[in-house]
Amino acid sequence: MPTGDSKDPDVTLSLATVPDFDDLTDNEAEIDEYIAALDVEAQLLCSLLWAPAESAKRTVAALTSADFYRPVNAALFTAISELVEAGKPHNSAHVFTTLQQEGRTSGHLGKQLTKALTDITTIGVPSAELEHNIAAVLTQAYRRGFREAARSLAQAAEELPEDQLFEHLLSIGRERRAASQRLAAIREGRP
C-alpha cells in the first residue's frame, strides 16, 4: 500500500486523505433515497399481501413487528397480521380499508403508511418468495440484535452498579442464544 513517504506524487497517500469512517456515515445528503424494491422487509410485505391464507398464517406466526427495522414496515406488518389472524382477506385493498377505518390514513403518519403500502404493493414480489424473505428479515433482525447488545453493554459499563454487570451480560447472552435458535429453526423450515 502506498505511503506518505513515496517520491511519486501520484501514489502518495497520507492518513489525512483517507476518509474517516464517520465521514462515510454522517453525510446523509450523499445517501440515495430509500427504494422499497431493494428492501427485504418491503419484499416480504409485498409477497405477504399476495400470499394464500395458509402461507400468510405461517408468516405471521414466524415474525413479530419487532423483527422490522423500519417502523412503517412494522406497522404494516401488524395491520396485515391482524387481518390474517382474524381470517380476513389481507391484500392491499383490505389493509388500506382497515387503516382507514381505524383513522390511521390521515396526517403525516397516515401518509407514510399509505405511501409505504402503495410502494410495497407495486414492487412485484411473488408470494412464492415468502419463505426466503422470512429468513432474510430474521437474519437482518438477528444482526441488529448484536449491535443493540453491544450498545447495551457499553451503556451498562457506564451506568450499572458492578454487582449487576455480569447478570446483564448473561441476560443479553440468553436473549442472543434464543434469537440464534429462532433463526436456525426458520432456516431449517421448523416453525
Residue frames as a rotation matrix with the C-alpha (Angstrom) as fourth column:
MET 1
0.586 0.810 0.000 0.00
0.810 -0.586 0.000 0.00
0.000 0.000 -1.000 0.00
PRO 2
-0.048 -0.621 0.782 1.45
0.490 -0.697 -0.523 3.41
0.870 0.359 0.338 -0.90
THR 3
0.227 0.046 -0.973 2.51
0.950 -0.231 0.211 5.58
-0.215 -0.972 -0.096 1.98
GLY 4
0.971 0.162 -0.179 3.18
0.153 -0.986 -0.062 9.24
-0.187 0.033 -0.982 2.52
ASP 5
0.247 -0.962 -0.112 6.94
-0.064 -0.132 0.989 8.56
-0.967 -0.237 -0.094 2.07
SER 6
0.279 -0.109 0.954 6.69
0.861 0.468 -0.199 7.94
-0.425 0.877 0.224 -1.69
LYS 7
-0.621 -0.580 -0.528 8.54
0.218 -0.775 0.594 10.34
-0.753 0.253 0.607 -4.02
ASP 8
-0.852 0.377 0.363 5.89
0.387 -0.011 0.922 9.90
0.351 0.926 -0.137 -6.72
PRO 9
-0.843 0.531 0.084 3.02
-0.481 -0.675 -0.560 12.36
-0.241 -0.512 0.824 -6.01
ASP 10
-0.214 0.809 -0.547 0.55
-0.766 0.208 0.608 10.11
0.606 0.549 0.576 -7.86
VAL 11
0.081 0.215 -0.973 0.96
0.257 0.939 0.228 7.30
0.963 -0.268 0.021 -5.32
THR 12
-0.899 -0.394 0.191 1.24
-0.047 -0.347 -0.937 9.42
0.435 -0.851 0.293 -2.21
LEU 13
0.226 0.957 -0.181 -1.40
0.178 0.143 0.974 8.59
0.958 -0.252 -0.138 0.35
SER 14
-0.836 -0.453 0.310 -1.40
-0.204 -0.268 -0.942 10.16
0.509 -0.851 0.131 3.74
LEU 15
-0.664 0.599 -0.448 -3.70
0.747 0.497 -0.443 9.42
-0.042 -0.628 -0.777 6.63
ALA 16
-0.611 0.427 -0.666 -5.16
-0.071 -0.868 -0.492 12.88
-0.788 -0.253 0.561 6.17
THR 17
-0.623 0.371 -0.689 -6.54
-0.781 -0.244 0.575 11.90
0.045 0.896 0.442 2.75
VAL 18
-0.801 0.382 -0.462 -8.16
0.298 0.922 0.246 8.69
0.520 0.060 -0.852 3.92
PRO 19
-0.129 0.821 0.555 -11.77
-0.518 -0.534 0.669 9.41
0.846 -0.201 0.494 4.89
ASP 20
-0.854 -0.040 0.519 -12.69
-0.508 0.283 -0.814 8.70
-0.114 -0.958 -0.262 8.47
PHE 21
-0.800 0.598 -0.049 -15.40
0.583 0.794 0.174 6.07
0.143 0.111 -0.983 8.99
ASP 22
-0.224 0.743 -0.631 -17.67
0.560 -0.432 -0.707 8.78
-0.798 -0.512 -0.319 10.43
ASP 23
-0.542 -0.022 -0.840 -17.25
-0.521 -0.775 0.357 10.78
-0.660 0.631 0.408 7.23
LEU 24
-0.948 0.159 -0.274 -18.68
-0.140 0.567 0.812 7.83
0.285 0.808 -0.515 5.33
THR 25
-0.524 0.772 -0.360 -21.75
0.814 0.579 0.058 7.54
0.253 -0.263 -0.931 7.54
ASP 26
-0.407 0.343 -0.846 -22.61
0.574 -0.625 -0.529 11.08
-0.710 -0.701 0.058 8.61
ASN 27
-0.811 0.054 -0.582 -23.25
-0.386 -0.797 0.464 12.77
-0.439 0.601 0.668 5.28
GLU 28
-0.239 0.826 0.510 -26.89
0.360 0.563 -0.744 11.93
-0.902 0.006 -0.432 4.65
ALA 29
0.319 0.368 -0.873 -27.03
-0.580 -0.653 -0.487 14.20
-0.750 0.661 0.005 1.60
GLU 30
-0.404 -0.573 -0.714 -24.97
-0.915 0.251 0.316 11.68
-0.002 0.781 -0.625 -0.35
ILE 31
-0.803 0.186 0.566 -27.07
0.008 0.953 -0.302 8.67
-0.596 -0.238 -0.767 0.65
ASP 32
-0.866 0.495 -0.073 -29.51
-0.063 0.037 0.997 7.57
0.497 0.868 -0.001 -2.02
GLU 33
-0.254 0.889 0.382 -33.22
-0.959 -0.282 0.016 7.80
0.122 -0.362 0.924 -1.39
TYR 34
-0.484 0.165 0.859 -34.90
-0.373 0.849 -0.374 4.73
-0.792 -0.501 -0.350 0.06
ILE 35
-0.404 0.349 -0.845 -36.01
-0.842 0.220 0.493 2.24
0.358 0.911 0.205 -2.60
ALA 36
0.236 0.629 0.741 -38.67
-0.861 0.488 -0.140 -0.24
-0.449 -0.605 0.657 -1.48
ALA 37
0.854 0.150 -0.497 -37.81
-0.434 0.733 -0.524 -2.75
0.286 0.663 0.692 -4.20
LEU 38
-0.003 -0.945 -0.327 -34.35
-0.223 0.319 -0.921 -3.23
0.975 0.070 -0.212 -2.66
ASP 39
-0.433 -0.067 0.899 -35.58
-0.888 -0.137 -0.438 -3.60
0.152 -0.988 0.000 0.92
VAL 40
-0.835 0.065 -0.547 -36.08
0.023 0.996 0.082 -7.19
0.550 0.056 -0.833 2.06
GLU 41
-0.770 0.612 -0.180 -38.71
0.221 -0.009 -0.975 -6.07
-0.598 -0.791 -0.129 4.57
ALA 42
-0.208 0.693 -0.690 -40.73
-0.770 -0.551 -0.322 -4.43
-0.604 0.464 0.648 1.80
GLN 43
-0.553 -0.040 -0.832 -40.25
-0.680 0.599 0.423 -7.51
0.482 0.800 -0.358 -0.37
LEU 44
-0.950 0.226 -0.213 -41.59
0.306 0.800 -0.516 -9.71
0.054 -0.555 -0.830 2.43
LEU 45
-0.497 0.806 -0.320 -44.60
-0.082 -0.411 -0.908 -7.45
-0.864 -0.425 0.270 2.93
CYS 46
-0.284 0.366 -0.886 -45.32
-0.948 -0.245 0.203 -7.47
-0.143 0.898 0.417 -0.80
SER 47
-0.698 0.001 -0.716 -45.22
-0.296 0.910 0.290 -11.25
0.652 0.414 -0.635 -1.01
LEU 48
-0.903 0.397 -0.162 -47.30
0.318 0.366 -0.875 -11.46
-0.288 -0.842 -0.456 2.17
LEU 49
-0.415 0.776 -0.476 -50.02
-0.604 -0.626 -0.493 -9.27
-0.680 0.082 0.728 0.63
TRP 50
-0.042 0.347 -0.937 -50.32
-0.965 0.231 0.128 -11.73
0.261 0.909 0.325 -2.26
ALA 51
-0.892 -0.445 -0.081 -49.85
-0.406 0.866 -0.293 -14.93
0.201 -0.229 -0.953 -0.23
PRO 52
-0.056 0.857 -0.512 -52.56
-0.007 0.512 0.859 -17.56
0.998 0.052 -0.023 0.23
ALA 53
0.613 0.454 0.646 -54.08
-0.570 -0.311 0.760 -17.71
0.546 -0.835 0.069 3.71
GLU 54
0.944 -0.244 -0.223 -52.03
0.327 0.790 0.519 -20.71
0.049 -0.562 0.825 4.93
SER 55
0.041 -0.973 0.228 -48.71
0.826 -0.096 -0.556 -19.19
0.563 0.211 0.799 3.88
ALA 56
-0.022 0.028 0.999 -49.72
-0.215 -0.976 0.023 -15.90
0.976 -0.215 0.028 5.44
LYS 57
0.895 0.396 0.204 -50.58
-0.293 0.179 0.939 -17.66
0.336 -0.901 0.276 8.73
ARG 58
0.612 -0.744 -0.266 -47.16
0.784 0.616 0.081 -19.31
0.103 -0.258 0.961 8.84
THR 59
-0.168 -0.702 0.692 -45.50
0.541 -0.653 -0.530 -15.97
0.824 0.286 0.490 8.18
VAL 60
0.202 0.289 0.936 -47.32
-0.493 -0.796 0.352 -14.04
0.846 -0.532 -0.019 10.91
ALA 61
0.993 0.086 -0.086 -46.59
0.021 0.575 0.818 -16.89
0.120 -0.813 0.569 13.32
ALA 62
0.413 -0.910 -0.044 -42.87
0.881 0.411 -0.234 -16.76
0.231 0.058 0.971 12.46
LEU 63
-0.526 -0.630 0.571 -42.36
0.540 -0.766 -0.347 -12.99
0.656 0.126 0.744 12.70
THR 64
0.224 0.562 -0.797 -43.21
0.901 -0.431 -0.051 -10.12
-0.371 -0.707 -0.602 15.00
SER 65
0.907 0.135 0.399 -43.29
0.299 -0.873 -0.385 -6.39
0.296 0.468 -0.833 14.36
ALA 66
0.721 -0.691 -0.050 -40.04
-0.318 -0.394 0.862 -6.13
-0.616 -0.606 -0.504 16.38
ASP 67
0.165 -0.660 0.732 -38.28
0.656 0.628 0.418 -8.00
-0.736 0.411 0.537 13.55
PHE 68
0.512 0.108 0.852 -38.72
0.800 -0.421 -0.427 -4.98
0.313 0.901 -0.302 11.29
TYR 69
-0.500 -0.802 -0.326 -36.21
0.854 -0.520 -0.029 -2.14
-0.146 -0.293 0.945 11.25
ARG 70
-0.882 0.228 0.413 -38.41
-0.016 -0.890 0.455 0.48
0.472 0.395 0.789 9.59
PRO 71
-0.810 0.586 0.021 -41.31
-0.061 -0.048 -0.997 1.50
-0.584 -0.809 0.074 11.86
VAL 72
-0.148 0.788 -0.597 -43.65
-0.939 -0.301 -0.164 1.94
-0.309 0.537 0.785 8.90
ASN 73
-0.355 -0.029 -0.934 -42.95
-0.541 0.822 0.180 -1.64
0.762 0.569 -0.308 7.80
ALA 74
-0.979 0.007 -0.204 -43.56
0.171 0.575 -0.800 -2.86
0.111 -0.818 -0.564 11.35
ALA 75
-0.547 0.827 -0.131 -46.89
-0.468 -0.432 -0.771 -1.02
-0.694 -0.360 0.623 11.43
LEU 76
-0.024 0.528 -0.849 -47.96
-0.983 0.142 0.116 -2.50
0.182 0.837 0.516 8.10
PHE 77
-0.688 -0.250 -0.681 -46.89
-0.179 0.968 -0.174 -5.98
0.703 0.003 -0.711 9.22
THR 78
-0.924 0.381 0.030 -49.04
0.024 0.137 -0.990 -5.55
-0.381 -0.915 -0.136 12.34
ALA 79
-0.219 0.886 -0.409 -52.04
-0.818 -0.395 -0.418 -4.47
-0.532 0.243 0.811 10.26
ILE 80
-0.133 0.109 -0.985 -51.61
-0.786 0.594 0.172 -7.40
0.603 0.797 0.006 7.87
SER 81
-0.905 -0.291 -0.311 -51.08
-0.050 0.797 -0.601 -9.82
0.423 -0.529 -0.736 10.78
GLU 82
-0.708 0.690 0.152 -54.30
-0.340 -0.145 -0.929 -8.74
-0.619 -0.710 0.337 12.47
LEU 83
0.102 0.745 -0.660 -56.24
-0.987 -0.007 -0.159 -9.40
-0.123 0.667 0.734 9.27
VAL 84
-0.334 -0.310 -0.890 -54.59
-0.522 0.847 -0.099 -12.79
0.785 0.431 -0.445 8.76
GLU 85
-0.993 -0.106 -0.048 -55.19
-0.014 0.524 -0.852 -13.84
0.116 -0.845 -0.522 12.36
ALA 86
-0.430 0.903 0.000 -58.85
-0.513 -0.244 -0.823 -12.81
-0.743 -0.354 0.568 12.08
GLY 87
-0.393 0.237 0.889 -59.23
0.570 0.821 0.033 -14.94
-0.722 0.519 -0.457 8.93
LYS 88
0.640 0.619 -0.454 -59.97
0.080 -0.642 -0.762 -11.87
-0.764 0.452 -0.461 6.79
PRO 89
0.708 -0.415 0.572 -58.55
0.645 0.050 -0.762 -11.00
0.288 0.909 0.303 3.37
HIS 90
0.476 -0.635 -0.608 -55.13
0.428 -0.438 0.791 -9.41
-0.768 -0.637 0.063 3.78
ASN 91
0.047 -0.428 0.903 -54.49
0.983 -0.142 -0.118 -7.86
0.178 0.893 0.414 0.38
SER 92
-0.843 -0.538 0.015 -53.55
0.528 -0.833 -0.168 -4.21
0.102 -0.134 0.986 -0.02
ALA 93
-0.404 0.767 0.499 -57.11
-0.113 -0.583 0.805 -3.00
0.908 0.269 0.322 -0.51
HIS 94
0.572 0.642 -0.512 -58.26
0.394 0.332 0.857 -4.62
0.720 -0.692 -0.063 2.72
VAL 95
-0.189 -0.703 -0.685 -55.20
0.982 -0.129 -0.139 -3.37
0.010 -0.699 0.715 4.61
PHE 96
-0.884 -0.133 0.449 -55.88
0.214 -0.967 0.135 0.15
0.416 0.216 0.883 3.36
THR 97
0.029 0.982 0.187 -59.57
-0.057 -0.185 0.981 -0.09
0.998 -0.039 0.050 4.26
THR 98
0.457 0.082 -0.885 -58.68
0.795 0.408 0.449 -1.30
0.399 -0.909 0.122 7.75
LEU 99
-0.606 -0.739 -0.293 -56.21
0.795 -0.567 -0.214 1.56
-0.008 -0.363 0.932 8.21
GLN 100
-0.671 0.448 0.590 -58.91
-0.057 -0.826 0.561 4.00
0.739 0.343 0.580 7.06
GLN 101
0.364 0.884 -0.293 -61.49
0.217 0.226 0.950 2.53
0.906 -0.410 -0.109 9.43
GLU 102
0.320 -0.341 -0.884 -59.02
0.946 0.172 0.276 2.91
0.058 -0.924 0.377 12.30
GLY 103
0.991 0.106 -0.080 -58.32
0.108 -0.994 0.028 6.54
-0.077 -0.036 -0.996 11.34
ARG 104
0.361 -0.933 0.005 -54.71
0.274 0.111 0.955 5.77
-0.892 -0.343 0.295 10.50
THR 105
0.073 -0.326 0.942 -54.51
0.994 0.099 -0.043 7.21
-0.079 0.940 0.332 6.97
SER 106
0.826 0.241 0.509 -54.58
0.320 -0.945 -0.071 10.91
0.464 0.222 -0.858 7.85
GLY 107
0.852 -0.524 -0.005 -51.83
-0.362 -0.596 0.717 13.23
-0.379 -0.609 -0.697 8.90
HIS 108
0.140 -0.919 -0.370 -48.12
-0.989 -0.112 -0.095 12.72
0.046 0.379 -0.924 8.41
LEU 109
-0.600 -0.377 0.705 -48.01
-0.512 0.859 0.023 9.16
-0.614 -0.347 -0.708 9.77
GLY 110
0.331 0.819 0.468 -51.06
0.019 0.491 -0.871 8.20
-0.943 0.298 0.147 7.73
LYS 111
0.776 -0.115 -0.620 -49.40
-0.620 -0.315 -0.719 9.46
-0.112 0.942 -0.315 4.57
GLN 112
-0.327 -0.944 0.040 -46.29
-0.937 0.330 0.113 7.44
-0.120 0.000 -0.993 5.39
LEU 113
-0.383 0.260 0.886 -48.37
-0.158 0.927 -0.340 4.29
-0.910 -0.270 -0.314 5.87
THR 114
0.684 0.729 0.003 -50.34
-0.070 0.069 -0.995 4.89
-0.726 0.681 0.098 2.67
LYS 115
0.493 -0.586 -0.644 -47.22
-0.869 -0.290 -0.401 5.58
0.049 0.757 -0.652 0.60
ALA 116
-0.558 -0.734 0.388 -45.41
-0.761 0.639 0.113 2.56
-0.330 -0.232 -0.915 2.03
LEU 117
-0.038 0.632 0.774 -48.43
-0.007 0.774 -0.633 0.33
-0.999 -0.029 -0.024 1.36
THR 118
0.860 0.330 -0.389 -48.60
-0.339 -0.201 -0.919 1.59
-0.381 0.922 -0.061 -2.22
ASP 119
0.105 -0.923 -0.369 -44.86
-0.993 -0.078 -0.089 1.07
0.053 0.376 -0.925 -2.69
ILE 120
-0.636 -0.414 0.651 -44.84
-0.530 0.847 0.021 -2.47
-0.561 -0.332 -0.758 -1.33
THR 121
0.324 0.841 0.433 -47.96
-0.074 0.479 -0.875 -3.44
-0.943 0.251 0.218 -3.27
THR 122
0.927 0.164 -0.336 -46.40
-0.301 -0.204 -0.931 -2.46
-0.222 0.965 -0.140 -6.57
ILE 123
0.030 -0.994 -0.102 -42.86
-0.897 -0.072 0.435 -3.85
-0.440 0.078 -0.894 -6.32
GLY 124
0.495 0.330 -0.804 -44.00
-0.803 0.528 -0.278 -7.18
0.332 0.783 0.526 -7.72
VAL 125
-0.698 -0.692 0.185 -42.56
-0.709 0.629 -0.319 -9.80
0.104 -0.354 -0.929 -5.40
PRO 126
-0.041 0.743 -0.668 -44.47
-0.435 0.589 0.682 -13.07
0.900 0.319 0.299 -5.82
SER 127
0.589 0.373 0.717 -45.87
-0.802 0.160 0.575 -14.93
0.099 -0.914 0.393 -2.84
ALA 128
0.866 -0.297 -0.404 -43.64
0.203 0.944 -0.259 -17.88
0.458 0.142 0.878 -3.73
GLU 129
-0.100 -0.975 0.200 -40.67
0.170 -0.215 -0.962 -15.93
0.980 -0.062 0.188 -2.30
LEU 130
0.613 0.475 0.632 -42.30
-0.454 -0.443 0.773 -15.54
0.647 -0.760 -0.056 1.11
GLU 131
0.939 -0.241 -0.246 -40.33
0.344 0.684 0.644 -18.27
0.013 -0.689 0.725 2.91
HIS 132
0.051 -0.976 0.211 -36.99
0.904 -0.045 -0.425 -16.91
0.425 0.212 0.880 1.69
ASN 133
-0.099 -0.029 0.995 -37.98
-0.020 -0.999 -0.031 -13.39
0.995 -0.023 0.099 2.73
ILE 134
0.920 0.385 0.075 -38.91
-0.107 0.062 0.992 -14.56
0.377 -0.921 0.098 6.24
ALA 135
0.569 -0.777 -0.270 -35.38
0.816 0.493 0.302 -15.88
-0.101 -0.392 0.914 6.72
ALA 136
-0.212 -0.676 0.705 -33.87
0.713 -0.600 -0.361 -12.70
0.668 0.427 0.610 5.25
VAL 137
0.347 0.410 0.844 -35.87
-0.263 -0.821 0.507 -10.41
0.901 -0.397 -0.177 7.55
LEU 138
0.995 0.023 -0.102 -34.95
0.086 0.377 0.922 -12.56
0.059 -0.926 0.373 10.55
THR 139
0.252 -0.967 0.030 -31.28
0.946 0.240 -0.216 -12.51
0.202 0.083 0.976 9.54
GLN 140
-0.199 -0.288 0.937 -31.30
0.227 -0.943 -0.242 -8.72
0.953 0.165 0.253 9.49
ALA 141
0.672 0.515 0.532 -33.08
-0.405 -0.346 0.846 -8.59
0.620 -0.784 -0.024 12.85
TYR 142
0.840 -0.414 -0.350 -30.58
0.538 0.713 0.449 -11.09
0.063 -0.566 0.822 14.26
ARG 143
-0.140 -0.946 0.294 -27.61
0.862 -0.263 -0.434 -8.94
0.488 0.192 0.852 13.25
ARG 144
0.023 0.232 0.972 -29.31
-0.164 -0.959 0.233 -5.78
0.986 -0.165 0.016 14.53
GLY 145
0.918 0.380 -0.116 -29.73
0.013 0.262 0.965 -7.55
0.397 -0.887 0.235 17.86
PHE 146
0.329 -0.877 -0.351 -25.97
0.940 0.338 0.037 -7.88
0.086 -0.343 0.935 18.20
ARG 147
-0.435 -0.434 0.789 -25.46
0.399 -0.879 -0.263 -4.17
0.807 0.200 0.555 17.52
GLU 148
0.396 0.672 0.625 -28.11
-0.365 -0.509 0.779 -3.39
0.842 -0.537 0.044 20.14
ALA 149
0.853 -0.150 -0.499 -26.44
0.475 0.618 0.626 -5.82
0.215 -0.772 0.599 22.57
ALA 150
-0.174 -0.983 0.061 -23.11
0.899 -0.184 -0.397 -4.05
0.402 -0.014 0.916 22.11
ARG 151
-0.301 0.131 0.945 -24.72
-0.095 -0.990 0.107 -0.66
0.949 -0.057 0.310 22.78
SER 152
0.749 0.656 0.094 -26.47
-0.200 0.089 0.976 -2.06
0.631 -0.750 0.197 25.85
LEU 153
0.555 -0.625 -0.549 -23.23
0.813 0.546 0.201 -3.49
0.175 -0.558 0.811 27.21
ALA 154
-0.456 -0.739 0.495 -21.42
0.613 -0.664 -0.427 -0.21
0.645 0.109 0.757 26.64
GLN 155
0.028 0.559 0.829 -24.18
-0.378 -0.762 0.526 1.69
0.925 -0.328 0.190 28.42
ALA 156
0.887 0.305 -0.347 -24.24
0.144 0.531 0.835 -0.85
0.439 -0.790 0.427 31.25
ALA 157
0.087 -0.948 -0.307 -20.49
0.907 0.203 -0.369 -0.48
0.412 -0.247 0.877 31.70
GLU 158
-0.641 -0.311 0.702 -21.04
0.156 -0.948 -0.278 3.20
0.751 -0.068 0.656 32.31
GLU 159
-0.258 0.704 0.661 -24.26
-0.663 -0.627 0.409 3.16
0.703 -0.333 0.629 34.33
LEU 160
0.645 0.595 -0.479 -24.93
-0.111 0.693 0.712 -0.14
0.756 -0.406 0.513 36.12
PRO 161
0.504 -0.469 0.725 -23.55
-0.831 -0.035 0.555 -0.99
-0.235 -0.882 -0.408 39.55
GLU 162
-0.435 -0.821 -0.370 -20.73
-0.882 0.470 -0.006 -3.53
0.179 0.324 -0.929 39.38
ASP 163
-0.734 0.133 0.666 -22.76
-0.262 0.849 -0.459 -6.25
-0.627 -0.511 -0.588 41.04
GLN 164
0.360 0.926 0.115 -25.31
-0.146 0.178 -0.973 -6.11
-0.921 0.334 0.199 38.18
LEU 165
0.001 -0.422 -0.906 -22.92
-0.929 -0.337 0.156 -6.09
-0.371 0.842 -0.392 35.22
PHE 166
-0.904 -0.422 0.068 -22.37
-0.371 0.855 0.363 -9.83
-0.211 0.303 -0.929 34.91
GLU 167
-0.372 0.845 0.386 -26.07
0.431 0.525 -0.734 -10.67
-0.822 -0.107 -0.559 35.17
HIS 168
0.395 0.466 -0.792 -26.77
-0.444 -0.658 -0.608 -8.06
-0.804 0.592 -0.053 32.49
LEU 169
-0.430 -0.660 -0.616 -24.20
-0.886 0.177 0.429 -9.75
-0.174 0.730 -0.661 30.25
LEU 170
-0.908 0.113 0.403 -25.80
0.082 0.992 -0.092 -13.14
-0.410 -0.051 -0.911 30.89
SER 171
0.050 0.998 -0.032 -29.30
0.203 -0.041 -0.978 -11.86
-0.978 0.042 -0.205 30.09
ILE 172
0.262 -0.044 -0.964 -28.06
-0.840 -0.502 -0.205 -10.48
-0.475 0.864 -0.168 26.79
GLY 173
-0.767 -0.618 -0.174 -26.37
-0.631 0.676 0.381 -13.80
-0.117 0.402 -0.908 26.06
ARG 174
-0.608 0.622 0.493 -29.58
0.310 0.758 -0.574 -15.74
-0.731 -0.196 -0.654 26.77
GLU 175
0.397 0.778 -0.487 -31.57
-0.164 -0.462 -0.871 -13.41
-0.903 0.426 -0.056 24.52
ARG 176
-0.019 -0.494 -0.869 -29.00
-0.971 -0.198 0.134 -13.74
-0.239 0.846 -0.476 21.71
ARG 177
-0.919 -0.267 0.289 -28.99
-0.229 0.960 0.160 -17.54
-0.320 0.081 -0.944 22.07
ALA 178
-0.134 0.953 0.273 -32.81
0.336 0.303 -0.892 -17.60
-0.932 -0.028 -0.361 21.79
ALA 179
0.470 0.256 -0.845 -32.56
-0.594 -0.616 -0.517 -15.39
-0.653 0.745 -0.138 18.69
SER 180
-0.524 -0.745 -0.412 -29.96
-0.834 0.350 0.426 -17.76
-0.173 0.567 -0.805 17.21
GLN 181
-0.806 0.282 0.520 -32.18
0.174 0.953 -0.247 -20.78
-0.565 -0.109 -0.818 17.82
ARG 182
0.246 0.944 -0.218 -35.17
0.063 -0.240 -0.969 -18.98
-0.967 0.225 -0.119 16.32
LEU 183
0.209 -0.258 -0.943 -33.21
-0.899 -0.430 -0.081 -18.12
-0.385 0.865 -0.322 13.18
ALA 184
-0.833 -0.554 0.020 -31.89
-0.515 0.787 0.340 -21.70
-0.204 0.272 -0.940 12.87
ALA 185
-0.436 0.753 0.493 -35.43
0.298 0.638 -0.710 -23.07
-0.849 -0.162 -0.503 13.18
ILE 186
0.513 0.626 -0.587 -36.71
-0.319 -0.495 -0.808 -20.81
-0.797 0.602 -0.054 10.40
ARG 187
-0.108 -0.646 -0.755 -33.77
-0.978 -0.067 0.197 -21.69
-0.178 0.760 -0.625 8.13
GLU 188
-0.947 -0.246 0.204 -34.42
-0.233 0.969 0.087 -25.39
-0.219 0.035 -0.975 8.73
GLY 189
-0.578 0.788 -0.212 -38.11
-0.281 0.052 0.958 -24.99
0.766 0.614 0.192 7.94
ARG 190
-0.459 0.435 -0.774 -39.31
0.840 0.497 -0.219 -25.51
0.290 -0.751 -0.594 11.51
PRO 191
0.416 0.699 0.581 -41.92
0.414 -0.715 0.563 -23.12
0.809 0.006 -0.587 12.93
